[in-house]
């Protein structure tokens, strides 16, 4: 049983908006929640490089290729920031990666869908990164210091990713009828998985209560989802695309859009590892991790050699 006085003092710091730092005392459940959330976030950034990497060699122009390469490099950097933040909680990066590859840890379900056309690069940037920004802007004020500071840098870069995706969709929507249809098809396929990215309804989310109480999350799943939908519907209208939801309509009384029910059976099926690309994504990660083992070993050997030189000096 954790000390009641320590718990009270900890909650007082949270309520006073004082950041929790790695050497501070924290409840075990707070630490475990952060380990799970931050590592899942890191895994998502790294796995999320795969569906975009699929299009590097097939980008329609040199400019498009350079922009896509830069974006994928950003995602790799985001993974590094987040793994570093997660490591401050007493687990090594190797442990987190082992949990990912064994299936114990999860990553965002959206990355288990295939990217079939160039328009999908637009949909991923506009919708997936757009949803991520809505969530991550809130996380800049999360109560855990290393996570909060990582999110400040990440949000600056994600905003460019969202604009890049929207530019692709806007350009295709103004193109030939075939190009506009390709953009609409990408929107149709990625819309529902994107709004399910925010997770289950608050009433079905066992982690929401403590996450909000401890200010790990500042807004709930449903609040974030509503904010994303309200912004994105108007963006779709500007470029002449249609959100694939027959129940979507503005609710004057609420000041928000009403929208249809999500397919939660599909969501949980993907989360459990049965999505279109789950096995492919993990197998690719394992291969890349194993292929890069010699690089990590060489880097560690060099670091040890430099450390030994400093001790002698």
Residue pairs with C-beta under 8 A, 6 or more apart in sequence:
2 27
2 28
6 25
7 27
10 20
10 25
10 26
10 27
10 30
11 213
11 214
13 20
13 24
14 20
14 143
14 213
14 214
14 215
17 215
19 143
19 144
19 145
19 148
20 26
20 30
20 143
20 144
20 145
21 145
21 146
22 88
22 89
22 145
22 146
29 210
30 210
30 214
30 216
31 89
31 90
33 207
33 210
33 211
33 214
33 216
34 86
34 89
34 144
34 147
34 216
35 86
35 89
35 90
35 91
35 96
36 105
37 211
37 216
38 82
38 85
38 86
38 89
38 144
38 147
39 82
39 83
39 86
39 91
39 96
39 99
39 100
39 105
40 105
40 106
40 107
40 108
41 82
42 78
42 79
42 82
42 83
42 86
42 96
43 79
43 96
43 100
43 105
43 106
43 107
44 107
44 108
44 111
45 75
45 76
45 78
45 79
45 82
46 75
46 76
46 79
46 107
46 285
47 107
47 108
47 111
47 281
47 285
48 75
48 107
48 108
48 110
48 111
48 128
49 72
49 75
49 76
50 111
50 281
50 284
50 285
51 111
51 113
51 114
51 115
51 120
51 124
51 277
52 68
52 71
52 72
52 75
52 115
52 121
52 124
53 72
54 115
55 68
55 115
55 118
55 120
55 121
56 65
56 68
56 69
56 72
58 118
59 65
59 68
59 118
59 121
60 118
64 118
64 168
67 164
68 121
71 125
71 160
71 161
71 164
74 157
74 160
74 161
77 157
78 154
78 157
78 158
81 150
81 153
81 154
82 147
82 150
82 154
83 93
83 96
84 146
84 150
85 144
85 146
85 147
85 149
85 150
86 93
86 96
87 93
87 96
88 146
96 105
97 289
99 105
100 107
100 282
100 285
101 282
101 285
101 286
101 289
103 273
103 282
106 271
108 197
109 193
109 196
109 197
109 267
109 270
109 271
109 275
110 128
110 131
110 190
110 193
110 194
110 196
110 197
111 277
111 281
112 270
112 275
112 276
112 277
112 278
112 281
113 189
113 190
113 193
113 275
113 276
113 277
114 120
114 276
114 277
115 121
115 124
116 189
117 182
117 185
117 186
118 168
118 172
118 182
119 168
119 169
119 172
119 179
119 182
119 183
119 185
119 186
120 186
120 189
120 190
121 165
121 168
122 165
122 166
122 167
122 168
122 169
122 172
122 183
122 186
123 165
123 169
123 183
123 186
123 187
123 189
123 190
124 165
124 190
125 161
125 162
125 163
125 164
125 165
125 166
125 168
126 162
126 165
126 166
126 168
126 169
126 232
126 235
127 165
127 187
127 190
127 191
127 194
127 232
128 165
128 190
128 194
128 197
129 158
129 161
129 162
129 165
130 162
130 165
130 166
130 194
130 228
130 231
130 232
131 194
131 195
131 197
131 198
131 228
132 158
132 197
133 155
133 158
133 159
133 162
134 224
134 227
134 228
134 231
135 197
135 198
135 224
136 151
136 154
136 155
136 158
137 155
138 217
138 218
138 219
138 224
139 147
139 148
139 151
139 217
139 218
140 148
140 151
140 152
140 155
141 148
141 215
141 218
142 148
142 151
142 215
142 216
142 217
142 218
143 214
143 215
143 216
144 216
166 235
166 239
169 183
169 186
169 187
169 239
169 241
170 238
170 239
172 179
172 180
172 182
172 183
173 179
173 180
173 183
173 184
173 239
173 240
173 241
174 180
174 239
174 240
180 240
180 241
183 241
184 241
184 242
187 236
187 241
187 242
187 243
187 244
188 244
191 243
191 244
191 245
192 244
192 262
192 263
192 266
193 270
194 228
195 225
195 228
195 229
195 259
195 262
196 262
196 263
196 264
196 266
196 267
198 221
198 222
198 224
198 225
198 228
199 205
199 221
200 221
200 264
200 267
201 221
201 222
202 208
202 220
202 221
202 222
205 220
205 221
208 217
208 220
208 221
210 216
211 217
212 218
212 220
219 227
226 256
226 257
229 256
229 257
229 259
230 256
230 257
232 243
233 243
233 248
233 257
236 242
236 243
245 259
245 260
246 260
247 258
247 259
247 260
247 261
248 257
248 258
248 259
248 260
249 257
249 258
250 256
250 257
250 258
251 257
251 258
269 275
270 278
273 279
